[in-house]
Amino acid sequence: MPEGHSVHRIARQFAVNFVGTSPEVTSPQGRFAQGAALISGREMIDARAVGKQMFLEFTGGHWLRVHLGIYGAWDFAGEVQVAPSIQIHGYTPGHSKLGQTGEHSRPSGARPLDAEAEDSVTSIGAPRRTRVRMAEHDKQSDASSTFPPDPVGQVRVRLLNDAVCADLRGPTACEVLTPEQVDAVIMKLGPDPANANTDAEKQRFVERVSKKKTPIGLVLMDQSVVAGIGNVYRAEMLFRAEINPHTPSNTLDRTVLEALWDDWAYLLEIGITVGQMMTIDGLTGEDYQKALVERDERHWVYKLEGTPCKRCGANILLEEFGARKLYWCAGCQH
C-alpha cells in the first residue's frame, strides 16, 4: 500500500501541473462518470495530502478525494513539470516530456529506477509489478507518440489539460465531496508532519499515543493517531528507535514518543524528496546509489526476515501482527 510520502509526491505533482488550470475530467472506466461531470471544466485551486489521502479542490466548493488503498496509482503523461521539492535522479527537475509509465522519462545515462519504480514522477502508487498483473490483458501503446495517450487498463478517472494527463486506477476511494465533508474526513485523521511539523502537532501525537494500551506496533498504523505511516515505515521507525513493537504504547516515555515523531518527520521528508523510503542513514557514494535501486540496501528489517540484522547479527523476525506482516529484530528491539 502506498505510504504517506507517495501521496504527498502526487499532491505536489498536481500542484505544479494542474492547479490554476481547468482540466477536463472523465471516467474512461465509467464508474466515476457522475462525479467527473461535477468537476470537469472547473479550475483546480488546491492540491493537498493528509497522510494517505489526497484532496484536490475545484471552484464551486467541489473537492476530489482519493485514497489509493492497496492497488491504486496515478500515471502522468505529457509535458510534466517536476515539483521543485522532488529529486529526479539522473536529470534536473524542469519541463520534460515523460512517457505514460516512465519508460521514456529517463535520458541516456540516467540510473535505472528501482524494482518498484518507487521514485518515478510519472507513475506513483501501487508497485509496478502488481499493476502490470492488473492490466496484463490490456493493449500497451507507445505513450510518447501521441497525447493524450489512450487509456490503459481500468482508468477510474482522467484529468486532462493542455499539457498533462493524469490517470487513476484501482483506488479504494474516489469521490467528490463538499468542504464540510472534507473537514469531517480530515478531523478523523491524526497529525501529518509534512503539513505541520510543529510542537503542537507533536504533542497531539504524543497525547494520542499515550492514551493507548495497545502495542506501539499497532498504534503507529492507526491513521487516527498519526497520518501516513504504513507497514514499511512502522517497521523501520521502531527498529531505528530500538523499540519492541509489542510494547504497550502508554508505557513509553514522552521523550521516546517525541523522538518517534521527530524521526517520522525526518524520514517522511526524505521519502517525499527522494521518492523512496530511505531508512538507513549515512549511506554515501556507491552504497547510496545501490540503495536507490535495491530495496534491501535501504532498509534495516522490512522484508529481510531470516537474514542477519545489519546491526547486531540476530535473525530478522517476521510475524502476523494486526493482520499485517511485522518485521523486527529481537536483538536490537528489546
N, C-alpha and C positions, 0 to 999 in steps of 0.2 A: 504494500500500500504506500503510495507517495506520502512523504512526511512533510512537515511544515516548510522546510527550505524550498522544496519543489513548487509549492503553491505560491510562495512569495515571489519566486522567479517568474512564474506565469503572470502574476498580477503586474509585475514590473514590465514584462513584455507588452501587456495590454496597455499600460500607461503610456509607453513611448510610441506604440504603433496604432492605437485606436482612440485613445482619449482625445477629444477635440474633433473627431470625425463622426459621421452619421452612417454607420455601416448598414448594409442590407443584411438582415438576419433571416435565415431559412432553416428548415429541418429536412435535409435530404432523406433521412430515415422515415420521417413523418410523425414520429412520436411526440415532437415538441412543436408542431405546426401552430397551435393556438398561442402558445407563449411567444414564439418567434414573431408572430404577427403583431403582438403588443409593442414590441421594442424595435422592430425593423424601421429604419429610416430616422430614428431618433438619435440625437447627439449623445455620445458616451462622455460623461463628465467626470467619472472617477473609476478607479480600479484599485481594489484593496484586498488583502488576505488577512484572515484571522485564523491562526492555526492551520487546519487542513481545509478550510473553506474559503472560497473566493467570492467576492461581491463586485459586480460591475454595475455602476449607476448610469441611468439614462434620464434624459429630460422627461418631465411629466410625472416624476415620482415613481419611476419603474426601476427595479433592481433585478439583475440576473444573478441568482445564487447557484453556485456549482460546488458540489462535493464529489471529488473524483472516486472515492472509495478504493476498492482493490484494483479494478481494471480500467478506471478512467484515465484519459490522457488527452492533451491538446497537441495538434500539429499546426505549425505556422508555415506559410508559403508566401513567396513573392519578395518584394523589396523590404525585407525585415530589418528594422532598426534594432540594434542590440542595446539594451538598457545600460547606461553608463556604469552602474554598480555591479554588472555581471562580467566576469572574466570569460573570455573565449580563448582557449589555449590554441595557439598556432596562428592567430591573426588578431588584428587590432579591432576593437569594437567600433562600429560605424555602420554605414549604409552598404549593404551587400545582398546580392541575390542568393537565396537559400532554397534548396530543394525541399520537397514536402516533408520528408522524414530524415533529412540531414545528409543523405548520400552525396549531395553536391555542394554541401556547405563549407567544406574544408579545402583551402587552396593547396597546391602542391607543396609537400614538405611539412604540412601540419601533422601533429601527432594523432594517432587513431583515438577514437572515442573508447571509453571503457565498455566492457561487455554489456552493461545495462543501458548504455547511451545516456547515463545519468547527467552528463554535462552538456547535452545538446540544447541549443536555444530554439531549435525548430521542432523538437519533439519532446515534450515534458509530461511525465506522468508515470503510468504503469510501465514496468520493464518491457523493453522492446521484444524480447523473445515471447512473452505472453501475448503481446499484441499481434505478433506475426501469426501465432496459432489462431487467434480470434478471426483474422482476416485471410486465412490461408487459401480460401476458395475465391477470394476477390481478385479481380484482374488488377495487376500492378501497371502503372503508367509512368512515363517519363515526366515527372513533375516539373522539371526545369524547362521543358519545351513550350508549355502553354500556361497561361494564367487567366483565370484561376484554374487550378488542376481539377480534374474530375474527382468527385468524392470517392474515397476508397474505404470499403467496409461500411459498418453501420454508423454513419455520422448523425449524431443526435441533433447537433446544432452547428451551423456555419455562420461566421461573421465575416463579411467581405466589404472592404472599402477599396479605394482606387489602387492601393499599393499592396495590401496584405490580406491574406485569407487565413482564418483560424478555424480548424475543425475539431470538434469534441466528440469523442467516442467513449462509450462504456461507463458513464458516470453513475454514482449512486443517487445523486440528486441533481436536478437541473430544473429550476423553476423561476418564475417571475414573481417578485414579492413587492409589497408596499414598504415605505420607510419604517412603519410601525412593526411590520413583520420582520424586517431585517434587524431592528433593535432587539426584538424578542429572541431571535436566534443568537445574536452576539452576547446578550445578557447571560445566556446559558453556558458560554464558553469561559474558560479560565484565561488568565493574562498571557499575552504573547510579547516577548521581549523585542521582537523585530518591529513592533508598533510602538511600544513604550517601555524602554528599559530604565524604569525609574525606581526609586526606593519605595514608593507607594505600591507599585505593581509587584515588586519583590516581596514586600510584606504581605500583600494579598495572597501570593503563592504560599508563603510560609504559614500563614494562618489557616489556609485551606488544607494543607498537608498535615499540619499539627492536630487537626480535629479528626483525622482518620486513624482508626485502629488497624486497618488492613495493611498488608505488606507494601513497602515503598515501591516494589517492583510492579505492583498493580496500580498504585496511585498515580505514578508518573504517566500511565497510559490513559488516565481519566481526563477527557478533554474539558470537563467542568472544573478541574483543578488547575491544569496548565494546558494551553493550546499548542498543538503541533507536534508533540513528541510521539513517535511511533516505536516499533519494535527495535529498530536499529539503534536509534538514539537512546532508548531506555537501557539497553544492554551496555552500550559503550559509556554512558554517563555514570552508571553505577559502578562499572569497573574503574573508571578514572577516579571516582571518589572512594574506592575501596569499601563499598557498602554492600553487605549481603542483601540480595533482593528480597529475602523473606523477613527482613527487619520490620516490625510494626512501625508505621510512619510516626505515630505520636510519641515514640521513644527516642527519636532523633533530635539532637540538639539544634536550636535555632541557627547557630552558626554553621552547622553542617547543611541545613536546608538553604541558607543564604548562599553558601558556596555552590550548591547544586544549581540554583537559579543563575548565578554568575556564569557557571560553566555552560549551561544551556544557551544563554545569550551569546556566549563566545562561539560555541560550536554552530549555532544557527546562522550567525553572520558569515562564518566560513562556508557553510553549505550554500547559502544564498549567492555568495560571491563566486565561489569556485564551481558550484554545481554538483558537488559530491560531498558525501558525509565523511569528511576527513576528521578522524578522531584520534590519530596518533600525532603528537606534537614533535617538532624538531626535525622533521624529515627535510633533507636538502639534496640537491644535485640529482643523481640517478635514482636514489631512493625515493625522492619526491615524485619524479616522473613515473617511476614504476607504480607508485601508489595511486597516481591519477588513472592508470589503466587497469590495475588489478585490485579488486575489492579487498582481498585478503591482506594486502600490503598496507591498507589504510585503516584497518580495524584491529582492535585488540581481541575481541571474543566473538563477535557476530558471525555466525555460520562457520565457526572454527572448532566445533565440537570434536573431541577426541585428539586434538593436536596439542602440543605443549604450549603453555602460556608463554608469551614473549617476554614476560617479566620474571616469573618465578619457576617456570618449568612444569607445573602441575597441569594435568589434562583439563582442557576446557570442557565444561559440563553442558548438557542440553536436557531440558525437561519441559513438560507441558505445564504452563502456568497461566491461569486465567484464559484458557482456550487459545493461547498463543505460545509460540516457542520462545523459551528463555535460555539465553547463553550467558554463562558466568564462570568465574574461576574461584573455586573454594579456597585456593591457596592465598589469593590476594584479597578476596572479599569475605572477610570473617567478622 
